[in-house]
Amino acid sequence: MLEKLFGNVVIEKILFYLLVNEKGYPSLLSRVFDVPLYSIQKAIARLEDGGIVVAELQGKTRVYQFNPRYPMLRELREFLSKSYSFLPREFKEKYYEAPVRRRPRRKGKPLKRVQDD
């Protein structure tokens, strides 16, 4: 929908993801969108160079979010929200609103198994 404006469909997907989920990291985005990791990293680098997103380290993982100091953040969020409202429901559920693990499982933590009655 906005790939012509942003110059890249991956950037559009990243921005929508951050709008809905607040934070994300490249390998997660790569799995969610089934896009090569390099494409995600390249798009995030463009957004970071433009000052639109910032990264913070959580352990060894660089987690990205919108830059709160970006001068047009409010307007960008409003524009993205309006555009997001036009996406088909199935698309929203598949890519942006699906339950996703927010952090990795602790090393050595046992798996809980669901038993059928």
N, CA, C and O atoms as CSV, one atom per row, in Angstrom:
chain,resi,resn,atom,element,x,y,z
A,1,MET,N,N,0.812,-1.189,0.000
A,1,MET,CA,C,0.000,0.000,0.000
A,1,MET,C,C,0.864,1.264,0.000
A,1,MET,O,O,0.604,2.190,-0.769
A,2,LEU,N,N,1.889,1.309,0.858
A,2,LEU,CA,C,2.728,2.502,0.980
A,2,LEU,C,C,4.140,2.305,0.451
A,2,LEU,O,O,4.997,3.165,0.651
A,3,GLU,N,N,4.397,1.186,-0.222
A,3,GLU,CA,C,5.770,0.908,-0.649
A,3,GLU,C,C,6.302,1.954,-1.618
A,3,GLU,O,O,7.505,2.215,-1.630
A,4,LYS,N,N,5.444,2.559,-2.428
A,4,LYS,CA,C,5.893,3.608,-3.353
A,4,LYS,C,C,6.329,4.848,-2.581
A,4,LYS,O,O,7.285,5.521,-2.966
A,5,LEU,N,N,5.636,5.142,-1.510
A,5,LEU,CA,C,5.973,6.301,-0.684
A,5,LEU,C,C,7.279,6.076,0.074
A,5,LEU,O,O,8.139,6.956,0.107
A,6,PHE,N,N,7.427,4.898,0.683
A,6,PHE,CA,C,8.618,4.603,1.475
A,6,PHE,C,C,9.755,4.028,0.646
A,6,PHE,O,O,10.884,3.937,1.129
A,7,GLY,N,N,9.477,3.637,-0.594
A,7,GLY,CA,C,10.507,3.103,-1.463
A,7,GLY,C,C,10.790,1.630,-1.262
A,7,GLY,O,O,11.668,1.070,-1.919
A,8,ASN,N,N,10.047,0.987,-0.348
A,8,ASN,CA,C,10.344,-0.398,-0.041
A,8,ASN,C,C,9.183,-0.994,0.746
A,8,ASN,O,O,8.715,-0.391,1.711
A,9,VAL,N,N,8.720,-2.162,0.345
A,9,VAL,CA,C,7.616,-2.810,1.054
A,9,VAL,C,C,8.058,-3.293,2.436
A,9,VAL,O,O,7.233,-3.385,3.346
A,10,VAL,N,N,9.344,-3.603,2.608
A,10,VAL,CA,C,9.843,-4.078,3.900
A,10,VAL,C,C,9.761,-2.953,4.938
A,10,VAL,O,O,9.410,-3.196,6.092
A,11,ILE,N,N,10.084,-1.736,4.529
A,11,ILE,CA,C,9.988,-0.599,5.444
A,11,ILE,C,C,8.544,-0.399,5.886
A,11,ILE,O,O,8.276,-0.131,7.057
A,12,GLU,N,N,7.630,-0.528,4.956
A,12,GLU,CA,C,6.204,-0.416,5.293
A,12,GLU,C,C,5.821,-1.454,6.345
A,12,GLU,O,O,5.147,-1.127,7.322
A,13,LYS,N,N,6.241,-2.690,6.152
A,13,LYS,CA,C,5.911,-3.759,7.099
A,13,LYS,C,C,6.517,-3.494,8.474
A,13,LYS,O,O,5.867,-3.721,9.494
A,14,ILE,N,N,7.749,-3.020,8.503
A,14,ILE,CA,C,8.420,-2.724,9.771
A,14,ILE,C,C,7.687,-1.612,10.511
A,14,ILE,O,O,7.449,-1.716,11.714
A,15,LEU,N,N,7.331,-0.552,9.799
A,15,LEU,CA,C,6.644,0.568,10.440
A,15,LEU,C,C,5.285,0.156,10.992
A,15,LEU,O,O,4.922,0.553,12.099
A,16,PHE,N,N,4.537,-0.630,10.241
A,16,PHE,CA,C,3.251,-1.119,10.741
A,16,PHE,C,C,3.456,-2.012,11.961
A,16,PHE,O,O,2.703,-1.930,12.931
A,17,TYR,N,N,4.472,-2.860,11.908
A,17,TYR,CA,C,4.744,-3.754,13.038
A,17,TYR,C,C,5.067,-2.944,14.293
A,17,TYR,O,O,4.547,-3.238,15.370
A,18,LEU,N,N,5.914,-1.935,14.164
A,18,LEU,CA,C,6.265,-1.100,15.306
A,18,LEU,C,C,5.072,-0.288,15.802
A,18,LEU,O,O,4.950,-0.025,16.999
A,19,LEU,N,N,4.211,0.101,14.900
A,19,LEU,CA,C,3.005,0.832,15.296
A,19,LEU,C,C,2.131,-0.034,16.204
A,19,LEU,O,O,1.636,0.442,17.226
A,20,VAL,N,N,1.943,-1.283,15.842
A,20,VAL,CA,C,1.067,-2.187,16.589
A,20,VAL,C,C,1.752,-2.779,17.818
A,20,VAL,O,O,1.141,-2.869,18.884
A,21,ASN,N,N,3.009,-3.180,17.679
A,21,ASN,CA,C,3.693,-3.941,18.729
A,21,ASN,C,C,4.725,-3.156,19.526
A,21,ASN,O,O,5.328,-3.698,20.453
A,22,GLU,N,N,4.938,-1.897,19.186
A,22,GLU,CA,C,5.865,-1.007,19.896
A,22,GLU,C,C,7.345,-1.326,19.682
A,22,GLU,O,O,8.127,-0.411,19.423
A,23,LYS,N,N,7.750,-2.583,19.780
A,23,LYS,CA,C,9.162,-2.954,19.656
A,23,LYS,C,C,9.303,-4.196,18.791
A,23,LYS,O,O,8.356,-4.963,18.621
A,24,GLY,N,N,10.501,-4.383,18.248
A,24,GLY,CA,C,10.782,-5.585,17.477
A,24,GLY,C,C,12.269,-5.690,17.193
A,24,GLY,O,O,13.000,-4.703,17.272
A,25,TYR,N,N,12.709,-6.896,16.861
A,25,TYR,CA,C,14.113,-7.098,16.519
A,25,TYR,C,C,14.179,-7.819,15.174
A,25,TYR,O,O,13.248,-8.532,14.800
A,26,PRO,N,N,15.289,-7.631,14.447
A,26,PRO,CA,C,15.369,-8.096,13.059
A,26,PRO,C,C,15.045,-9.567,12.825
A,26,PRO,O,O,14.310,-9.877,11.888
A,27,SER,N,N,15.557,-10.474,13.627
A,27,SER,CA,C,15.297,-11.894,13.355
A,27,SER,C,C,13.819,-12.229,13.564
A,27,SER,O,O,13.276,-13.074,12.852
A,28,LEU,N,N,13.173,-11.591,14.512
A,28,LEU,CA,C,11.735,-11.785,14.704
A,28,LEU,C,C,10.974,-11.287,13.484
A,28,LEU,O,O,10.096,-11.982,12.972
A,29,LEU,N,N,11.306,-10.081,13.014
A,29,LEU,CA,C,10.627,-9.520,11.840
A,29,LEU,C,C,10.851,-10.388,10.610
A,29,LEU,O,O,9.950,-10.555,9.788
A,30,SER,N,N,12.049,-10.937,10.488
A,30,SER,CA,C,12.357,-11.817,9.374
A,30,SER,C,C,11.463,-13.056,9.386
A,30,SER,O,O,10.971,-13.475,8.338
A,31,ARG,N,N,11.250,-13.643,10.568
A,31,ARG,CA,C,10.379,-14.820,10.685
A,31,ARG,C,C,8.919,-14.463,10.443
A,31,ARG,O,O,8.210,-15.183,9.741
A,32,VAL,N,N,8.471,-13.358,11.020
A,32,VAL,CA,C,7.065,-12.971,10.893
A,32,VAL,C,C,6.694,-12.718,9.438
A,32,VAL,O,O,5.657,-13.186,8.968
A,33,PHE,N,N,7.535,-11.981,8.725
A,33,PHE,CA,C,7.219,-11.595,7.356
A,33,PHE,C,C,7.778,-12.541,6.306
A,33,PHE,O,O,7.531,-12.356,5.115
A,34,ASP,N,N,8.536,-13.564,6.734
A,34,ASP,CA,C,9.154,-14.513,5.809
A,34,ASP,C,C,9.979,-13.776,4.751
A,34,ASP,O,O,9.839,-14.004,3.550
A,35,VAL,N,N,10.837,-12.890,5.240
A,35,VAL,CA,C,11.710,-12.067,4.403
A,35,VAL,C,C,13.140,-12.344,4.852
A,35,VAL,O,O,13.371,-12.565,6.041
A,36,PRO,N,N,14.103,-12.338,3.938
A,36,PRO,CA,C,15.490,-12.562,4.353
A,36,PRO,C,C,15.931,-11.545,5.419
A,36,PRO,O,O,15.563,-10.372,5.367
A,37,LEU,N,N,16.713,-12.014,6.367
A,37,LEU,CA,C,17.188,-11.167,7.458
A,37,LEU,C,C,17.932,-9.949,6.934
A,37,LEU,O,O,17.792,-8.853,7.478
A,38,TYR,N,N,18.724,-10.133,5.877
A,38,TYR,CA,C,19.488,-9.022,5.309
A,38,TYR,C,C,18.567,-7.885,4.872
A,38,TYR,O,O,18.897,-6.716,5.077
A,39,SER,N,N,17.436,-8.202,4.281
A,39,SER,CA,C,16.490,-7.170,3.829
A,39,SER,C,C,15.943,-6.374,5.012
A,39,SER,O,O,15.800,-5.153,4.942
A,40,ILE,N,N,15.641,-7.081,6.094
A,40,ILE,CA,C,15.146,-6.418,7.303
A,40,ILE,C,C,16.234,-5.518,7.876
A,40,ILE,O,O,15.967,-4.366,8.218
A,41,GLN,N,N,17.452,-6.029,7.983
A,41,GLN,CA,C,18.558,-5.253,8.548
A,41,GLN,C,C,18.844,-4.003,7.718
A,41,GLN,O,O,19.107,-2.933,8.267
A,42,LYS,N,N,18.792,-4.143,6.416
A,42,LYS,CA,C,19.046,-3.012,5.525
A,42,LYS,C,C,17.957,-1.943,5.685
A,42,LYS,O,O,18.258,-0.751,5.743
A,43,ALA,N,N,16.697,-2.374,5.757
A,43,ALA,CA,C,15.582,-1.434,5.914
A,43,ALA,C,C,15.646,-0.734,7.270
A,43,ALA,O,O,15.416,0.472,7.358
A,44,ILE,N,N,15.957,-1.484,8.324
A,44,ILE,CA,C,16.059,-0.881,9.659
A,44,ILE,C,C,17.223,0.105,9.701
A,44,ILE,O,O,17.125,1.143,10.357
A,45,ALA,N,N,18.311,-0.199,9.019
A,45,ALA,CA,C,19.449,0.723,8.976
A,45,ALA,C,C,19.030,2.043,8.321
A,45,ALA,O,O,19.430,3.114,8.778
A,46,ARG,N,N,18.231,1.972,7.259
A,46,ARG,CA,C,17.725,3.199,6.622
A,46,ARG,C,C,16.860,3.995,7.581
A,46,ARG,O,O,16.985,5.217,7.668
A,47,LEU,N,N,15.980,3.304,8.304
A,47,LEU,CA,C,15.113,3.989,9.264
A,47,LEU,C,C,15.919,4.586,10.413
A,47,LEU,O,O,15.607,5.674,10.898
A,48,GLU,N,N,16.948,3.876,10.842
A,48,GLU,CA,C,17.788,4.373,11.931
A,48,GLU,C,C,18.628,5.567,11.477
A,48,GLU,O,O,18.803,6.524,12.231
A,49,ASP,N,N,19.140,5.517,10.261
A,49,ASP,CA,C,19.896,6.650,9.711
A,49,ASP,C,C,19.024,7.897,9.590
A,49,ASP,O,O,19.505,9.018,9.751
A,50,GLY,N,N,17.746,7.692,9.307
A,50,GLY,CA,C,16.809,8.804,9.194
A,50,GLY,C,C,16.300,9.308,10.535
A,50,GLY,O,O,15.573,10.299,10.594
A,51,GLY,N,N,16.680,8.629,11.609
A,51,GLY,CA,C,16.258,9.060,12.939
A,51,GLY,C,C,14.843,8.649,13.301
A,51,GLY,O,O,14.303,9.126,14.299
A,52,ILE,N,N,14.231,7.779,12.517
A,52,ILE,CA,C,12.843,7.370,12.753
A,52,ILE,C,C,12.761,6.301,13.835
A,52,ILE,O,O,11.824,6.288,14.634
A,53,VAL,N,N,13.744,5.406,13.860
A,53,VAL,CA,C,13.775,4.366,14.891
A,53,VAL,C,C,15.094,4.444,15.649
A,53,VAL,O,O,16.093,4.959,15.145
A,54,VAL,N,N,15.073,3.926,16.857
A,54,VAL,CA,C,16.285,3.822,17.675
A,54,VAL,C,C,16.361,2.403,18.215
A,54,VAL,O,O,15.361,1.691,18.293
A,55,ALA,N,N,17.570,2.014,18.583
A,55,ALA,CA,C,17.784,0.667,19.100
A,55,ALA,C,C,18.252,0.732,20.542
A,55,ALA,O,O,18.904,1.686,20.965
A,56,GLU,N,N,17.903,-0.306,21.282
A,56,GLU,CA,C,18.434,-0.485,22.619
A,56,GLU,C,C,18.818,-1.951,22.757
A,56,GLU,O,O,18.195,-2.830,22.163
A,57,LEU,N,N,19.837,-2.193,23.538
A,57,LEU,CA,C,20.271,-3.567,23.753
A,57,LEU,C,C,19.479,-4.186,24.892
A,57,LEU,O,O,19.369,-3.611,25.975
A,58,GLN,N,N,18.934,-5.357,24.633
A,58,GLN,CA,C,18.308,-6.174,25.669
A,58,GLN,C,C,19.058,-7.491,25.644
A,58,GLN,O,O,18.772,-8.374,24.835
A,59,GLY,N,N,20.016,-7.609,26.537
A,59,GLY,CA,C,20.928,-8.743,26.477
A,59,GLY,C,C,21.850,-8.544,25.294
A,59,GLY,O,O,22.550,-7.535,25.210
A,60,LYS,N,N,21.856,-9.499,24.380
A,60,LYS,CA,C,22.667,-9.384,23.167
A,60,LYS,C,C,21.825,-8.962,21.962
A,60,LYS,O,O,22.342,-8.870,20.849
A,61,THR,N,N,20.554,-8.711,22.172
A,61,THR,CA,C,19.633,-8.416,21.080
A,61,THR,C,C,19.394,-6.915,20.963
A,61,THR,O,O,19.109,-6.240,21.952
A,62,ARG,N,N,19.515,-6.404,19.736
A,62,ARG,CA,C,19.185,-4.997,19.476
A,62,ARG,C,C,17.692,-4.925,19.169
A,62,ARG,O,O,17.223,-5.464,18.166
A,63,VAL,N,N,16.966,-4.260,20.038
A,63,VAL,CA,C,15.521,-4.123,19.901
A,63,VAL,C,C,15.227,-2.709,19.416
A,63,VAL,O,O,15.742,-1.732,19.960
A,64,TYR,N,N,14.394,-2.616,18.388
A,64,TYR,CA,C,14.096,-1.326,17.759
A,64,TYR,C,C,12.703,-0.852,18.135
A,64,TYR,O,O,11.785,-1.643,18.352
A,65,GLN,N,N,12.578,0.483,18.205
A,65,GLN,CA,C,11.291,1.117,18.463
A,65,GLN,C,C,11.322,2.499,17.814
A,65,GLN,O,O,12.377,2.967,17.387
A,66,PHE,N,N,10.158,3.148,17.742
A,66,PHE,CA,C,10.128,4.501,17.202
A,66,PHE,C,C,10.962,5.416,18.090
A,66,PHE,O,O,10.974,5.273,19.312
A,67,ASN,N,N,11.654,6.353,17.463
A,67,ASN,CA,C,12.463,7.323,18.181
A,67,ASN,C,C,11.539,8.366,18.809
A,67,ASN,O,O,10.882,9.111,18.082
A,68,PRO,N,N,11.472,8.436,20.137
A,68,PRO,CA,C,10.581,9.402,20.770
A,68,PRO,C,C,10.987,10.854,20.500
A,68,PRO,O,O,10.183,11.764,20.701
A,69,ARG,N,N,12.200,11.076,20.055
A,69,ARG,CA,C,12.673,12.433,19.746
A,69,ARG,C,C,12.507,12.802,18.277
A,69,ARG,O,O,12.878,13.904,17.871
A,70,TYR,N,N,11.964,11.910,17.489
A,70,TYR,CA,C,11.736,12.211,16.074
A,70,TYR,C,C,10.716,13.343,15.990
A,70,TYR,O,O,9.625,13.224,16.547
A,71,PRO,N,N,11.050,14.450,15.300
A,71,PRO,CA,C,10.197,15.638,15.343
A,71,PRO,C,C,8.779,15.444,14.804
A,71,PRO,O,O,7.864,16.152,15.226
A,72,MET,N,N,8.582,14.516,13.898
A,72,MET,CA,C,7.249,14.316,13.321
A,72,MET,C,C,6.660,12.965,13.715
A,72,MET,O,O,5.887,12.381,12.956
A,73,LEU,N,N,7.014,12.471,14.880
A,73,LEU,CA,C,6.565,11.156,15.317
A,73,LEU,C,C,5.048,11.092,15.431
A,73,LEU,O,O,4.435,10.129,14.970
A,74,ARG,N,N,4.437,12.099,16.036
A,74,ARG,CA,C,2.981,12.094,16.206
A,74,ARG,C,C,2.286,12.031,14.841
A,74,ARG,O,O,1.341,11.264,14.655
A,75,GLU,N,N,2.757,12.836,13.897
A,75,GLU,CA,C,2.160,12.859,12.559
A,75,GLU,C,C,2.391,11.537,11.827
A,75,GLU,O,O,1.502,11.045,11.133
A,76,LEU,N,N,3.590,10.962,11.985
A,76,LEU,CA,C,3.891,9.675,11.361
A,76,LEU,C,C,2.982,8.588,11.918
A,76,LEU,O,O,2.443,7.780,11.161
A,77,ARG,N,N,2.810,8.562,13.240
A,77,ARG,CA,C,1.925,7.568,13.862
A,77,ARG,C,C,0.483,7.727,13.370
A,77,ARG,O,O,-0.186,6.734,13.084
A,78,GLU,N,N,0.009,8.958,13.272
A,78,GLU,CA,C,-1.352,9.194,12.782
A,78,GLU,C,C,-1.506,8.715,11.344
A,78,GLU,O,O,-2.504,8.083,10.998
A,79,PHE,N,N,-0.514,9.018,10.508
A,79,PHE,CA,C,-0.536,8.591,9.109
A,79,PHE,C,C,-0.531,7.065,9.005
A,79,PHE,O,O,-1.300,6.482,8.241
A,80,LEU,N,N,0.347,6.430,9.784
A,80,LEU,CA,C,0.414,4.969,9.759
A,80,LEU,C,C,-0.870,4.343,10.302
A,80,LEU,O,O,-1.338,3.337,9.770
A,81,SER,N,N,-1.437,4.922,11.344
A,81,SER,CA,C,-2.688,4.400,11.911
A,81,SER,C,C,-3.808,4.463,10.887
A,81,SER,O,O,-4.574,3.511,10.736
A,82,LYS,N,N,-3.901,5.569,10.194
A,82,LYS,CA,C,-4.932,5.722,9.160
A,82,LYS,C,C,-4.723,4.689,8.051
A,82,LYS,O,O,-5.678,4.050,7.608
A,83,SER,N,N,-3.485,4.528,7.608
A,83,SER,CA,C,-3.177,3.552,6.557
A,83,SER,C,C,-3.436,2.127,7.033
A,83,SER,O,O,-3.943,1.298,6.277
A,84,TYR,N,N,-3.087,1.845,8.288
A,84,TYR,CA,C,-3.274,0.509,8.857
A,84,TYR,C,C,-4.752,0.135,8.888
A,84,TYR,O,O,-5.106,-1.031,8.717
A,85,SER,N,N,-5.596,1.108,9.102
A,85,SER,CA,C,-7.037,0.827,9.174
A,85,SER,C,C,-7.594,0.323,7.848
A,85,SER,O,O,-8.664,-0.285,7.831
A,86,PHE,N,N,-6.899,0.559,6.736
A,86,PHE,CA,C,-7.363,0.107,5.427
A,86,PHE,C,C,-6.856,-1.288,5.051
A,86,PHE,O,O,-7.268,-1.842,4.031
A,87,LEU,N,N,-5.969,-1.855,5.867
A,87,LEU,CA,C,-5.465,-3.200,5.569
A,87,LEU,C,C,-6.560,-4.229,5.816
A,87,LEU,O,O,-7.376,-4.055,6.721
A,88,PRO,N,N,-6.590,-5.291,5.029
A,88,PRO,CA,C,-7.574,-6.359,5.260
A,88,PRO,C,C,-7.356,-7.024,6.620
A,88,PRO,O,O,-6.221,-7.144,7.081
A,89,ARG,N,N,-8.425,-7.448,7.249
A,89,ARG,CA,C,-8.383,-8.052,8.591
A,89,ARG,C,C,-7.452,-9.274,8.640
A,89,ARG,O,O,-6.697,-9.445,9.597
A,90,GLU,N,N,-7.511,-10.121,7.602
A,90,GLU,CA,C,-6.674,-11.325,7.582
A,90,GLU,C,C,-5.189,-10.958,7.589
A,90,GLU,O,O,-4.379,-11.622,8.236
A,91,PHE,N,N,-4.844,-9.901,6.868
A,91,PHE,CA,C,-3.470,-9.440,6.783
A,91,PHE,C,C,-3.001,-8.934,8.147
A,91,PHE,O,O,-1.881,-9.222,8.566
A,92,LYS,N,N,-3.851,-8.187,8.831
A,92,LYS,CA,C,-3.521,-7.676,10.166
A,92,LYS,C,C,-3.293,-8.829,11.135
A,92,LYS,O,O,-2.319,-8.834,11.888
A,93,GLU,N,N,-4.194,-9.804,11.111
A,93,GLU,CA,C,-4.085,-10.936,12.034
A,93,GLU,C,C,-2.856,-11.787,11.742
A,93,GLU,O,O,-2.215,-12.291,12.665
A,94,LYS,N,N,-2.527,-11.949,10.476
A,94,LYS,CA,C,-1.401,-12.814,10.101
A,94,LYS,C,C,-0.052,-12.211,10.479
A,94,LYS,O,O,0.817,-12.910,11.000
A,95,TYR,N,N,0.126,-10.921,10.218
A,95,TYR,CA,C,1.443,-10.318,10.380
A,95,TYR,C,C,1.627,-9.447,11.615
A,95,TYR,O,O,2.714,-9.422,12.193
A,96,TYR,N,N,0.604,-8.745,12.024
A,96,TYR,CA,C,0.810,-7.712,13.032
A,96,TYR,C,C,0.183,-8.016,14.390
A,96,TYR,O,O,0.694,-7.564,15.415
A,97,GLU,N,N,-0.889,-8.755,14.416
A,97,GLU,CA,C,-1.597,-8.979,15.664
A,97,GLU,C,C,-1.506,-10.415,16.157
A,97,GLU,O,O,-2.140,-10.778,17.148
A,98,ALA,N,N,-0.727,-11.224,15.473
A,98,ALA,CA,C,-0.556,-12.622,15.885
A,98,ALA,C,C,0.261,-12.670,17.174
A,98,ALA,O,O,1.167,-11.858,17.361
A,99,PRO,N,N,-0.049,-13.608,18.059
A,99,PRO,CA,C,0.744,-13.700,19.286
A,99,PRO,C,C,2.179,-14.107,18.955
A,99,PRO,O,O,2.415,-15.108,18.277
A,100,VAL,N,N,3.111,-13.329,19.435
A,100,VAL,CA,C,4.526,-13.553,19.163
A,100,VAL,C,C,5.267,-13.523,20.491
A,100,VAL,O,O,4.987,-12.682,21.345
A,101,ARG,N,N,6.213,-14.443,20.663
A,101,ARG,CA,C,7.048,-14.416,21.875
A,101,ARG,C,C,7.793,-13.099,21.907
A,101,ARG,O,O,8.421,-12.713,20.922
A,102,ARG,N,N,7.729,-12.413,23.024
A,102,ARG,CA,C,8.385,-11.124,23.165
A,102,ARG,C,C,9.862,-11.256,23.529
A,102,ARG,O,O,10.651,-10.346,23.276
A,103,ARG,N,N,10.229,-12.377,24.117
A,103,ARG,CA,C,11.625,-12.561,24.498
A,103,ARG,C,C,11.962,-14.047,24.426
A,103,ARG,O,O,11.070,-14.895,24.440
A,104,PRO,N,N,13.239,-14.352,24.349
A,104,PRO,CA,C,13.626,-15.760,24.253
A,104,PRO,C,C,13.362,-16.524,25.549
A,104,PRO,O,O,13.325,-15.941,26.632
A,105,ARG,N,N,13.181,-17.822,25.419
A,105,ARG,CA,C,12.971,-18.685,26.572
A,105,ARG,C,C,14.266,-18.774,27.372
A,105,ARG,O,O,15.353,-18.854,26.800
A,106,ARG,N,N,14.144,-18.759,28.682
A,106,ARG,CA,C,15.311,-18.872,29.552
A,106,ARG,C,C,16.006,-20.207,29.292
A,106,ARG,O,O,15.345,-21.234,29.138
A,107,LYS,N,N,17.303,-20.190,29.244
A,107,LYS,CA,C,18.075,-21.401,28.985
A,107,LYS,C,C,17.816,-22.421,30.085
A,107,LYS,O,O,17.926,-22.111,31.271
A,108,GLY,N,N,17.472,-23.632,29.685
A,108,GLY,CA,C,17.234,-24.710,30.627
A,108,GLY,C,C,15.831,-24.754,31.202
A,108,GLY,O,O,15.521,-25.650,31.987
A,109,LYS,N,N,14.966,-23.805,30.831
A,109,LYS,CA,C,13.600,-23.791,31.355
A,109,LYS,C,C,12.819,-24.952,30.732
A,109,LYS,O,O,12.829,-25.116,29.512
A,110,PRO,N,N,12.142,-25.759,31.558
A,110,PRO,CA,C,11.394,-26.896,30.999
A,110,PRO,C,C,10.156,-26.421,30.235
A,110,PRO,O,O,9.544,-25.406,30.569
A,111,LEU,N,N,9.817,-27.174,29.219
A,111,LEU,CA,C,8.611,-26.880,28.450
A,111,LEU,C,C,7.392,-27.426,29.185
A,111,LEU,O,O,7.416,-28.545,29.698
A,112,LYS,N,N,6.335,-26.635,29.231
A,112,LYS,CA,C,5.083,-27.122,29.798
A,112,LYS,C,C,4.295,-27.765,28.677
A,112,LYS,O,O,4.114,-27.179,27.610
A,113,ARG,N,N,3.843,-28.940,28.923
A,113,ARG,CA,C,3.085,-29.658,27.900
A,113,ARG,C,C,1.604,-29.632,28.251
A,113,ARG,O,O,1.210,-29.856,29.396
A,114,VAL,N,N,0.805,-29.356,27.247
A,114,VAL,CA,C,-0.638,-29.344,27.428
A,114,VAL,C,C,-1.141,-30.766,27.211
A,114,VAL,O,O,-0.877,-31.367,26.170
A,115,GLN,N,N,-1.855,-31.298,28.178
A,115,GLN,CA,C,-2.358,-32.657,28.062
A,115,GLN,C,C,-3.830,-32.623,27.694
A,115,GLN,O,O,-4.601,-31.824,28.224
A,116,ASP,N,N,-4.204,-33.503,26.779
A,116,ASP,CA,C,-5.601,-33.616,26.385
A,116,ASP,C,C,-6.338,-34.443,27.430
A,116,ASP,O,O,-5.790,-35.402,27.973
A,117,ASP,N,N,-7.565,-34.072,27.705
A,117,ASP,CA,C,-8.391,-34.824,28.670
A,117,ASP,C,C,-9.071,-35.987,28.012
A,117,ASP,O,O,-9.802,-36.728,28.669
